[in-house]
Amino acid sequence: MKLKGRVTAYLPEEIQAALEKWAEEESRSLSSLATYLLTQAVKEHQQKEKSST
């Protein structure tokens, strides 16, 4: 996957802490985890759009 964009997100402290812990548990960076989660969310959204049309 070719990376192109950059996003800045402001998160509540408890969400950031939970994401940092999750990333550490999976031995990945927070950026990598965020990319994975956002990619999955977009795929799920696209599937829902396809099934509703």
C-alpha positions as CSV (number, residue, x, y, z in Angstrom):
1,M,0.0,0.0,0.0
2,K,1.4,3.4,-1.0
3,L,1.1,6.0,1.7
4,K,0.2,9.5,0.6
5,G,-1.5,11.5,3.2
6,R,-1.0,12.7,6.7
7,V,-3.7,13.3,9.3
8,T,-3.6,15.0,12.6
9,A,-6.1,13.9,15.1
10,Y,-6.9,15.3,18.5
11,L,-8.0,12.5,20.9
12,P,-9.3,12.4,24.4
13,E,-6.4,11.4,26.7
14,E,-8.1,8.1,27.7
15,I,-8.5,7.1,24.0
16,Q,-4.9,8.0,23.2
17,A,-3.7,6.0,26.2
18,A,-5.8,3.0,25.2
19,L,-4.5,3.1,21.6
20,E,-0.9,3.4,22.8
21,K,-1.4,0.3,25.1
22,W,-3.0,-1.6,22.2
23,A,-0.2,-0.7,19.8
24,E,2.4,-1.8,22.3
25,E,0.6,-5.1,22.9
26,E,0.8,-5.7,19.2
27,S,4.4,-4.5,18.9
28,R,3.5,-1.9,16.4
29,S,3.6,1.9,16.3
30,L,0.5,4.0,17.1
31,S,0.6,5.3,13.5
32,S,0.6,1.7,12.2
33,L,-2.3,0.8,14.4
34,A,-4.3,3.9,13.4
35,T,-3.7,3.2,9.7
36,Y,-4.9,-0.4,10.2
37,L,-8.0,0.6,12.1
38,L,-8.9,3.4,9.7
39,T,-8.4,1.1,6.7
40,Q,-10.7,-1.5,8.2
41,A,-13.3,1.1,9.0
42,V,-13.3,2.4,5.4
43,K,-13.6,-1.1,4.0
44,E,-16.5,-1.8,6.3
45,H,-18.2,1.4,5.3
46,Q,-17.7,0.7,1.6
47,Q,-19.2,-2.8,2.0
48,K,-22.2,-1.3,3.8
49,E,-22.6,1.2,0.9
50,K,-22.5,-1.6,-1.7
51,S,-25.0,-3.7,0.1
52,S,-27.5,-0.8,0.6
53,T,-27.5,0.2,-3.1
